[in-house]
């Protein structure tokens, strides 16, 4: 009779330690997103280099989280609901690792763009989009810690705003490229940056959906409507 509470308390301590690593990882990713967008806007190559190097710590945390989760599964024989929690943690860690990669890619392209002429106010627009995505990711992680399915559902809906910002940037880049072919290279880099930020929003939404699954035992039934319409935009003069 005394064994079960003891095992449960040990599992809870293990899970708290893993969740602390998840939040640390999330904090590093959020900082990477904001710093890489700031490096782009301010043309700060030193800051961009710092973001690139910091990605190693994000990767290391994912590996540590996966190792700890595997150890918990092997040693604690978690119940079905506890196992669901551990598997959710591993999926969230994988999403955060990908977000870190996107921020690293943004920083790499920022270094290249620092050698080119600025394209209008696009860097500022990208930074505003990055800030919105960072807040989305923060709320998704808060929803996980608080086991708040309502907040998670709100995050899922707010991703449409990110898609709309991406669509607006895509049109802006097309306009600059058509006005002056010399803008094409810079605008292609900027487009890939915007797309990477949009993908971070998708991963934040994926974290939110995992929270809904964790709390309710089921993923949302309705498919999330994507607001990215760039694949259907017709470029005038194209064949």
N, C-alpha and C positions, 0 to 999 in steps of 0.2 A: 504493500500500500504506500510506503514511503518512497519507493523507487521512482514512480512516475513523476511526482512533482520535482524530484531531483533532476531527472532527465530533462524535463520541460524547462527547468530553470537554466540548465547548461545550454540547451538549444537556444533559449532566449538571449543568453549572453553572447553566444556565437553569432546569432543573427544581428544583434546590436552592433557588434564589431564590424560585421560585413556591411551593414547599412551606413556606418560611419565612413567606411571606405567609399561607398557609392556617393555619399554627399561630398566627400573630398574630391572625388573624380569629377562630379558634376560642377563643383566650384572651379576646378581647373579648366574644364571645357568652356564654361561661361566666360571666364577671363580670356581664354584664347580667342573666342569669337569676337569679343569687344576689342581686344588689343589688336587683332589682325585687321579689323575694319578701321581702327584708329590709325594704324600704320599706313593703310591705303590712303586715307584722307590727308594725313599730315606728311605723307611721303617719307616716313621714318623707317629707313632700312634696318637700323639697329633694333627697333622694336619688332619688326617683322622677323628678324633672325632669332630673337628671344622666343617668339611664338613657335617657330620651327623646332627649336631645341627643347622647348617645354613639352612637346608632344610625347617624348620618350617617357615622361613621368605618367602621362595618361595611359599609355600602353602598358606600363609596368603595373599600374593599379588594376587594370582589367585582368591581367594575368594573375595577380594576387587574389582578386575576388573569385575568379574561377577556381583557383586552387583551394581556397577556403570553402567554397560551396561544395566542391567534390569531397572534401574532408568531412564536412557536416553530413552529407548524404551517406558516406561510408560508415561513419562512427555513431551517428545519432539515430539512424533509422527513423527519419521524420514521418509523421502521419501524412495523410493525403493533402490536407490543407497546408501543413508546414512545408511539404515538398513543393507545392504550388508557389509558395513564397520564395523558396530558394531558386526555383527555375525562373521566376519573374525577375529576381535580382540579376541572374546571369544574362537574361535578355536585355535588361536595362543597361548593364555594363557594356554589352556589345554595341548597343545604340550610341552610348556615350563615346565609345572608342571611335566609331565612324564619324561622329560629330567633331571629335578632335582632329581627325584626318582632314575633314573639310576646312577647318580653321587653319590647319597647316598649309593646305593648298592655297587658301586665300592669301596667307602670308608670303608664299613663294611668288605668286603672281603680283603681289604688291611691290615686291622688289623689282620685278621686270617693269612694271608700270611707272615706277619712280624715275625711270630713264626716258619716259615718253611725255609728250605734251598732255596736260590734263584734258579730259573730255567734259566740258561744261561743269555742271554741279553733280555729276554722277557719283563721285566718291562720297559726297555728303549723303546722297540718297541711299547708297549702299550701307553706309554706317547706320542710318535710321532703320533700315530693314534688319540689319544685324542686331540692333538693340531690341527691336520687337521680337526677334527670334530668341534672343537670350532670355527675355522675360517669359516667353512661352515655355522654354526648357526649364527655367526656374520653377514656374508654376506646376509643370508636370512632375518634377521631383518633389515639390512640396506636397502635391496630391498623393504621391507614393508614401511619403513619411507619415502623413496624416490619415492615410487610407480613405481619402476623400474622392469618392466616385463622381460627385457633382462637379467639383473643380476639374477633375480629369475630363469630364464631358465638355466643360467650357473650353478647355485647351484644345480639344478635338475640333470644336467649331471655329475657334479663333485662327486656326491654321489657314482658313480661307483668306483672311486679311493678308497673310504672308504671300499667298499665291497672287493676290491682286497687286501687291507691291512689285512682285517679280514680273508680272505681265506688263506693268507700266514701264519698268526699267527696260524690258525687252524691246518695247516699242521705241523707247528713247534711243537705245543703241542702234536700232535699225535706221532711225532718222539721221543720226550722226554719220553712219556709214554711207548712206545714200547721198548725203550732202557733200561729203568729201571722202573719196576712197583712201586717203592717207589716214583716216581714223579707223580703218577696218581692223588692224592688228590690235590696237588698244581696246577697241570695243569688243572684240572677241574675248580678250582676257577678262574684261569687265563682265561680259555675259556669263562666262564660266564661274566667276566669283559669285554673281547673283544666283546662279543655279545651285551652287554649293550651299549658299545660305538657305535657299528654299528647301533643299534636301535636309538641312538641320531641322527645319520646321516639321518636315515629315517624320523625322526620328523622334522629335518631341511629342508628336501626335501618337507615334507608336508606343512611347513610354506611357502616355495617358491611357491608351487602350489596354496596356498590360495592367495598369492600376484598376481599371474597370473590371477586368478579368479576375484580378486578385480579390477584389471586394465582393463582387457578385457571383463569381464562379463561371461567368460567361463573357465572351467578347461581344461588343455591340453588334446587334443583328443587322442594322442597316449599314450599307457601304458608305463610307465618307465621301462626300462630293468634292472632287478636286477642282480648284479654281484656276489651275494652270491651263491657259488656252493657247499657249505659244505654238503648239503643234498645228493649230488650225488657222493661224494668222497667214493671210495671203500677202505675199510681197509683190507690190506692183512692179511690172516690168519683168517678172520672172516667168518661166515657161511652165 
